Amino acid sequence: QVQLVESGGGLVQAGGSLRLSCVVSGADSSPDGMGWFRLAPGKQREMIATITRDSRVNYGDSVRGRFFISRDGARTAVKLQMNSLKPDDTAVYHCYVDYGRIYVGQGKQVTVSS
């Protein structure tokens, strides 16, 4: 059973930084892709960042240049470094992995105060 355990996030003032981590357990291979998306009240789900097995990355327009995704293949983990945070970044952030089917973490709250 593939499970994703997220950590990090929290409360920060605008302009600050936070980091999210996600460790995958229960899998016997590396996923095809990993990434993060976020959910905020009254907004649609927004893809934040993705990284492929060969470490190609892609970012959503709203976070490009401020957020950075990386993966630790040895631990099947993915991290999201979030810099220059804005109040609009406030949301629940979920990691996901693609093993042919998608597995999603429980989510971590990120709150950015103005």
C-alpha positions as CSV (number, residue, x, y, z in Angstrom):
1,Q,0.0,0.0,0.0
2,V,1.6,3.2,-1.1
3,Q,1.4,6.0,1.5
4,L,2.6,9.6,1.4
5,V,3.5,11.4,4.6
6,E,3.9,15.2,4.4
7,S,5.6,17.5,6.8
8,G,6.4,21.2,7.0
9,G,4.2,24.1,6.1
10,G,2.7,26.3,8.8
11,L,2.3,30.1,9.3
12,V,4.6,32.7,7.9
13,Q,4.5,36.4,7.1
14,A,4.4,37.7,3.5
15,G,7.9,37.6,2.0
16,G,9.0,34.6,4.1
17,S,9.9,31.1,3.2
18,L,8.6,27.6,4.1
19,R,9.4,24.1,3.0
20,L,7.3,21.1,2.5
21,S,8.5,17.5,2.4
22,C,6.7,14.3,1.3
23,V,8.1,10.8,1.9
24,V,6.6,7.8,0.0
25,S,6.5,4.4,1.6
26,G,5.1,1.0,0.5
27,A,6.4,1.2,-3.0
28,D,9.1,-1.0,-4.5
29,S,10.1,1.4,-7.4
30,S,10.5,5.1,-8.1
31,P,7.4,6.8,-9.4
32,D,7.0,8.1,-12.9
33,G,6.4,11.6,-11.6
34,M,5.9,13.5,-8.3
35,G,4.6,16.9,-7.6
36,W,2.5,19.3,-5.5
37,F,-0.9,20.9,-6.0
38,R,-2.9,23.2,-3.7
39,L,-6.5,23.7,-2.7
40,A,-7.8,27.0,-1.3
41,P,-11.3,27.9,-0.3
42,G,-13.3,29.2,-3.3
43,K,-10.5,28.4,-5.8
44,Q,-9.9,25.6,-8.2
45,R,-7.2,23.0,-7.6
46,E,-3.9,24.5,-8.8
47,M,-0.9,22.5,-10.0
48,I,2.2,24.0,-8.3
49,A,5.1,21.9,-9.4
50,T,6.0,18.6,-11.0
51,I,9.2,16.6,-11.4
52,T,9.7,13.6,-13.5
53,R,11.8,10.4,-12.9
54,D,14.6,12.0,-14.8
55,S,14.2,15.3,-12.8
56,R,12.6,17.5,-15.4
57,V,10.6,20.1,-13.6
58,N,7.6,22.2,-14.4
59,Y,6.0,25.0,-12.4
60,G,2.6,26.8,-12.3
61,D,2.7,30.4,-13.6
62,S,1.8,31.8,-10.2
63,V,4.8,30.3,-8.4
64,R,7.5,30.1,-11.1
65,G,10.7,31.7,-9.8
66,R,9.6,31.5,-6.2
67,F,9.0,27.8,-5.6
68,F,11.4,25.0,-6.2
69,I,10.8,21.3,-6.3
70,S,13.4,18.6,-5.8
71,R,13.3,14.8,-5.2
72,D,15.5,12.4,-3.3
73,G,15.4,9.2,-5.3
74,A,17.1,7.2,-2.6
75,R,14.2,7.9,-0.2
76,T,11.5,8.4,-2.8
77,A,10.8,11.8,-1.3
78,V,9.9,15.1,-2.9
79,K,10.4,18.6,-1.4
80,L,8.9,22.0,-2.2
81,Q,10.9,25.1,-1.2
82,M,8.6,28.1,-1.1
83,N,10.2,31.6,-1.1
84,S,8.8,35.1,-1.3
85,L,5.5,33.8,-0.1
86,K,2.3,35.9,-0.6
87,P,-1.1,35.8,1.1
88,D,-2.5,34.4,-2.1
89,D,-0.3,31.3,-1.5
90,T,-2.4,30.4,1.5
91,A,-3.9,26.9,0.8
92,V,-3.7,23.3,1.7
93,Y,-0.8,21.8,-0.2
94,H,-0.9,18.1,-1.3
95,C,1.9,16.0,-2.7
96,Y,1.2,13.3,-5.2
97,V,3.0,10.4,-6.9
98,D,2.3,8.7,-10.2
99,Y,2.7,5.0,-10.4
100,G,0.3,4.6,-13.2
101,R,-2.3,5.6,-10.8
102,I,-2.1,8.7,-8.6
103,Y,-1.6,8.6,-4.9
104,V,-2.2,11.8,-2.9
105,G,-1.0,12.9,0.5
106,Q,-3.2,14.2,3.3
107,G,-2.2,17.8,2.8
108,K,-0.4,20.4,4.9
109,Q,-1.8,23.9,5.6
110,V,0.3,26.9,4.5
111,T,-0.9,30.2,5.8
112,V,0.7,33.5,4.7
113,S,-0.2,36.6,6.7
114,S,0.0,40.1,5.2
